[in-house]
Amino acid sequence: MKYIIIFIIIGLISLISSLVLTKILIKFLKNYGIVDIPCNRRSHVTTTPRGGGLVLVVIMMILFPISEYYMLGDFKNSNILLHVFLPISLISFWDDISHIAVPVRLLVHVICSALAIMWWIHPYSVFHSQIPLYIDFLIALLCLLGWLNIYNFMDGIDGITASETIHLSITILAICFLNYDIILNVDIIIIITTIILGWTAGFICFNWHPAKIFVGDVGSISIGFLLGICLISIAASSITLFVSCVIASLYYIADGGLTILIRLFKGEKIWQPHLQHFFQKALKKGLSHSQVVKRIIICNFFLMLLSVYSLYYPIISITLAILVVSITLIRSII
C-alpha cells in the first residue's frame, strides 16, 4: 500500500504511451495491410486495422520490469513474464498477420499457461485443498485456457473487450487493496493490472464505435492470459476471494461459455468466426455497437459492486450476480 503513488504514475505512463503509440500503430497496420475485412461472419462493416494489442505487449515488456525492480528490487517476475507472456503474445500477433494452425496456437497456449500456473501459483491450491493438487492444477489449467479463449471469442464488436478489461482491472485493483495482506503476489498483480488499465483507458478512445482499430488476437489473448493469471492468483488466496473472482468475470463466462456449449452441441467448429454470442444477437435486433456495450457496462457495474460485496456476503452476492447476468442475456434475445 506504500506504493500507491507509484501505481498511479505507472497507470499514467501506460495511458499516455497507449494514446501515442496506438495512433502510430494504426498507420503502420494500414500501410502493411494488417486489417479485418467485413464478411457475413463478422459484425463490422468497414475495413479496420487489427493488432492494437501489440502496444500493450510493448508497454508491458518495458514498464513491468522497471516497476518490479523499483518496487521489489529484482527481475524475478519479469523473467517469468518473458517466458510465458511474450511467446503467447507473439504467436497471437503472428496469427493476426498470417493464419496459424489451431493446434500450433493451442500448444503454445497450453505450455505458457501451465508454466504460468506452476511458477506463480504452485504450491498453493486454487480449490483450497478440496481435491488432489495435480487435479487442482489440471482444472486451473483448463480454466485459464478456457478463459483466454473466451476473451478472444468475445472480441466481436467495437468497445466490448476494452470495456470488459476496464471493468475487470478496476475490480481486481479494488479487491487487492481491500485484501492486500492475504493475496498471493499482490504487488505483481497490481502492477500488471495497473498497466493494463492505463493502456485500455487510452485504447478505448480508438476502439469505441466506430472503431479506428481492433485489439486483434495479440490483444484479446494477451489480456485474457494476464487477467486470467491475476484472477486465479486471487482465487487461490481464499475461498471468499474465489467467489469474488467468479462474480467479476461472470458476464464473459456466461455469454462465452454458453455460446461455446451451444456450438459444440450443434457440431460446429468453435474456433471459427460466427455471430451467435448473445451480444451479437442483440446487434441483430437493431441495437448499435455502443448500445449493446453500454448494456454490458451496466451489467458489469453491478458485478463489480457484488464482487466487493461478496467479500462479506458471498452467497447473496453470487445469487444476485447470476440474476443480473441472466437478465442481461435474456434482454439480448427477446
C-alpha positions in Angstrom: 0.0 0.0 0.0 3.0 2.3 0.5 3.5 2.3 -3.3 0.1 3.9 -4.1 1.7 7.0 -5.7 4.0 4.7 -7.8 0.9 2.7 -9.0 -0.7 6.0 -10.1 2.4 7.0 -12.0 2.6 3.6 -13.7 -1.0 3.9 -14.8 -0.5 7.4 -16.2 2.7 6.3 -18.1 0.7 3.4 -19.6 -2.2 5.7 -20.5 0.0 8.3 -22.3 2.0 5.6 -24.1 -1.2 3.9 -25.2 -2.6 7.2 -26.7 0.7 8.0 -28.6 1.7 4.5 -29.7 -1.8 3.4 -30.8 -2.1 6.4 -33.1 1.2 5.4 -34.7 0.3 1.8 -34.9 -2.9 2.5 -36.8 -0.9 4.0 -39.7 1.6 1.1 -39.6 -1.1 -1.6 -39.7 -2.9 0.2 -42.6 0.4 0.5 -44.6 1.1 -3.2 -44.2 -2.4 -4.4 -44.9 -2.9 -5.9 -41.4 -6.7 -5.3 -41.4 -10.0 -7.0 -40.8 -12.2 -7.2 -43.9 -16.0 -7.3 -43.4 -17.8 -10.6 -44.1 -21.0 -12.3 -43.2 -19.5 -13.8 -40.0 -18.3 -10.5 -38.6 -20.1 -7.6 -37.0 -18.2 -4.7 -38.5 -18.9 -3.1 -41.9 -15.7 -1.3 -42.7 -12.1 -2.4 -43.2 -10.3 -1.8 -39.9 -6.7 -2.3 -38.8 -6.3 -5.2 -36.3 -3.5 -5.8 -33.8 -3.9 -2.9 -31.4 -2.9 -5.1 -28.5 0.7 -5.0 -29.7 1.0 -1.7 -28.0 0.1 -3.4 -24.7 2.8 -6.0 -25.2 5.4 -3.4 -25.8 4.3 -1.3 -22.8 4.1 -4.4 -20.5 7.6 -5.7 -21.5 9.2 -2.3 -20.8 7.2 -0.9 -17.9 6.7 -4.1 -15.9 10.5 -4.8 -15.3 11.2 -1.2 -14.4 8.3 -1.2 -12.0 9.2 -4.5 -10.4 12.9 -3.5 -9.9 11.9 -0.2 -8.4 9.4 -1.7 -6.0 10.8 -5.1 -5.3 14.5 -4.8 -6.1 14.8 -7.7 -8.6 13.6 -9.0 -12.0 12.3 -12.4 -10.9 8.8 -12.0 -12.1 9.9 -10.1 -15.2 11.9 -13.2 -16.2 8.8 -15.3 -15.7 6.8 -12.8 -17.8 9.3 -13.0 -20.6 9.0 -16.8 -20.8 5.2 -17.1 -20.5 3.7 -13.9 -21.8 5.9 -13.0 -24.7 5.5 -16.3 -26.6 1.7 -16.3 -26.3 1.6 -12.7 -27.4 3.9 -13.1 -30.4 2.2 -16.1 -31.8 -1.1 -14.3 -31.4 0.2 -11.3 -33.4 1.6 -13.7 -36.0 -1.9 -15.1 -36.3 -3.2 -11.6 -36.8 -0.7 -11.2 -39.7 -0.9 -14.7 -41.2 -3.2 -17.5 -40.1 -1.5 -20.0 -37.7 -2.9 -23.6 -37.5 -5.2 -24.1 -34.5 -3.1 -27.0 -33.0 0.0 -24.9 -33.0 -1.7 -22.0 -31.3 -3.3 -24.3 -28.7 0.1 -25.9 -28.0 1.7 -22.6 -27.2 -1.4 -21.6 -25.0 -1.1 -24.9 -23.1 2.7 -24.6 -22.5 2.6 -20.9 -21.4 -0.5 -21.4 -19.2 0.9 -24.4 -17.5 4.2 -22.7 -16.8 2.5 -19.6 -15.5 0.4 -21.6 -13.1 3.4 -23.6 -11.9 5.6 -20.5 -11.4 3.1 -18.1 -10.0 0.6 -20.2 -8.1 2.1 -23.6 -7.2 2.2 -25.0 -4.5 -1.0 -23.1 -3.5 -4.3 -24.8 -4.4 -6.8 -22.8 -6.4 -9.6 -25.0 -4.9 -8.1 -24.8 -1.4 -7.1 -28.4 -0.9 -10.6 -29.8 -1.6 -9.1 -32.0 -4.4 -5.7 -33.6 -5.0 -3.1 -31.0 -6.1 -2.4 -32.5 -9.5 -6.2 -32.4 -10.3 -6.3 -28.9 -8.9 -3.5 -27.9 -11.4 -5.3 -29.5 -14.3 -8.6 -27.8 -13.6 -6.8 -24.5 -13.1 -5.0 -25.0 -16.4 -8.3 -25.8 -18.2 -9.9 -22.7 -16.6 -7.1 -20.4 -17.8 -7.1 -21.9 -21.3 -10.9 -21.6 -21.5 -10.8 -18.0 -20.1 -8.2 -16.7 -22.5 -10.0 -18.2 -25.5 -13.4 -16.9 -24.3 -11.7 -13.5 -24.1 -10.7 -13.9 -27.7 -14.1 -15.2 -28.9 -15.9 -12.4 -27.2 -14.0 -9.7 -29.0 -16.8 -9.3 -31.6 -18.0 -5.7 -31.5 -16.5 -2.3 -31.0 -15.5 -1.4 -27.4 -16.5 -4.7 -25.8 -13.0 -6.0 -25.0 -11.8 -2.6 -23.8 -14.9 -2.0 -21.6 -14.7 -5.5 -20.1 -10.9 -5.1 -19.5 -11.5 -1.8 -17.7 -14.2 -3.4 -15.5 -12.0 -6.4 -14.6 -8.9 -4.2 -14.0 -10.8 -1.8 -11.6 -12.5 -4.7 -9.8 -9.2 -6.6 -9.4 -7.5 -3.5 -8.0 -10.3 -2.9 -5.6 -10.1 -6.5 -4.3 -6.4 -6.3 -4.0 -6.4 -3.0 -2.0 -9.2 -4.4 0.3 -7.3 -7.7 0.8 -3.7 -6.6 0.4 -2.2 -8.7 3.2 -3.7 -12.1 2.1 -3.5 -12.1 -1.8 -0.7 -14.1 -3.4 1.7 -12.0 -5.5 -0.4 -8.9 -4.7 2.2 -6.3 -5.8 2.8 -8.1 -9.1 -1.0 -8.4 -9.7 -1.4 -4.6 -9.0 1.5 -3.7 -11.3 0.1 -5.9 -14.2 -3.5 -4.7 -13.7 -2.5 -1.0 -13.5 -0.5 -1.2 -16.7 -3.5 -3.0 -18.4 -5.9 -0.4 -17.1 -3.8 2.5 -18.3 -3.4 1.0 -21.7 -7.1 0.2 -22.0 -8.1 3.7 -21.0 -6.1 5.0 -23.9 -7.0 2.3 -26.4 -10.8 2.6 -25.9 -10.6 6.1 -27.4 -9.7 4.5 -30.7 -11.8 1.3 -30.3 -15.2 2.8 -29.3 -17.8 2.6 -32.1 -17.0 3.3 -34.9 -13.6 1.7 -34.2 -10.5 3.0 -35.8 -8.6 -0.1 -34.7 -9.3 -3.6 -33.3 -7.4 -5.2 -30.5 -6.7 -8.3 -32.5 -5.7 -11.7 -31.2 -2.5 -10.2 -29.8 -4.7 -8.1 -27.6 -7.5 -10.3 -26.6 -5.4 -13.4 -26.0 -2.7 -11.4 -24.1 -5.2 -9.6 -21.9 -7.2 -12.8 -21.3 -4.0 -14.5 -20.3 -2.7 -11.8 -17.9 -6.1 -11.1 -16.3 -6.7 -14.9 -16.0 -3.5 -15.4 -14.1 -4.3 -12.5 -11.8 -7.8 -13.8 -11.2 -6.5 -17.3 -10.5 -3.9 -16.0 -8.1 -6.6 -14.0 -6.2 -8.9 -17.0 -6.2 -6.2 -19.2 -4.7 -5.8 -16.8 -1.8 -9.1 -17.7 -0.1 -12.5 -19.3 -0.8 -14.3 -15.9 -0.4 -11.9 -14.4 -3.0 -12.6 -17.3 -5.3 -16.3 -16.4 -5.3 -15.4 -12.7 -5.8 -13.4 -13.6 -8.9 -16.2 -15.7 -10.4 -18.6 -12.8 -9.9 -16.3 -10.3 -11.5 -15.9 -12.3 -14.7 -19.4 -13.8 -14.8 -20.8 -12.0 -17.9 -18.0 -13.2 -20.1 -18.1 -16.7 -18.6 -21.9 -16.9 -19.2 -22.0 -15.4 -22.7 -18.8 -17.0 -23.9 -19.3 -20.3 -22.1 -22.9 -20.9 -23.1 -22.2 -20.0 -26.7 -19.3 -22.5 -26.9 -21.5 -25.2 -25.4 -24.3 -24.5 -27.8 -22.0 -24.6 -30.8 -20.4 -27.8 -29.6 -23.8 -29.4 -29.3 -24.5 -28.3 -32.9 -21.2 -29.9 -34.1 -19.8 -26.6 -35.2 -16.1 -25.6 -35.1 -15.9 -23.3 -32.1 -12.7 -21.5 -33.3 -14.3 -20.2 -36.5 -15.9 -16.7 -36.6 -19.6 -16.6 -36.0 -22.5 -14.3 -34.9 -24.0 -16.5 -32.2 -23.0 -14.7 -29.0 -25.8 -13.1 -27.0 -24.4 -9.7 -27.6 -24.3 -10.3 -31.3 -27.9 -11.4 -31.2 -28.7 -8.0 -29.6 -26.9 -6.4 -32.5 -29.1 -8.3 -35.0 -32.2 -6.9 -33.2 -31.1 -3.5 -34.4 -29.1 -2.1 -31.4 -25.9 -0.3 -32.2 -22.5 -1.4 -31.0 -22.5 1.3 -28.4 -26.0 0.4 -27.1 -25.0 -3.2 -26.7 -21.7 -2.4 -25.0 -23.5 0.1 -22.7 -25.8 -2.7 -21.5 -22.8 -4.9 -20.7 -21.1 -2.0 -18.9 -24.2 -1.6 -16.7 -24.2 -5.3 -16.0 -20.5 -5.2 -15.2 -21.0 -2.2 -12.9 -23.4 -4.4 -10.7 -21.0 -7.3 -10.9 -18.2 -5.0 -9.7 -20.2 -4.0 -6.7 -21.3 -7.6 -6.0 -17.8 -8.8 -6.3 -16.7 -6.5 -3.5 -19.9 -7.2 -1.5 -19.2 -10.9 -1.8 -16.2 -10.4 0.5 -18.7 -10.1 3.3 -21.9 -11.8 1.9 -20.8 -14.4 -0.7 -24.0 -16.4 -1.1 -26.3 -13.4 -1.5 -23.8 -11.8 -3.9 -23.4 -14.8 -6.2 -27.2 -15.3 -6.3 -27.7 -11.6 -7.3 -24.8 -11.8 -9.8 -26.4 -14.8 -11.6 -29.7 -12.8 -11.7 -28.1 -9.7 -13.2 -26.3 -11.7 -15.9 -29.4 -13.7 -16.7 -31.4 -10.6 -17.2 -28.7 -9.1 -19.4 -28.5 -12.2 -21.6 -32.3 -12.6 -21.8 -32.7 -8.9 -22.9 -30.3 -9.7 -25.8 -32.5 -12.3 -27.3 -36.1 -11.1 -26.7 
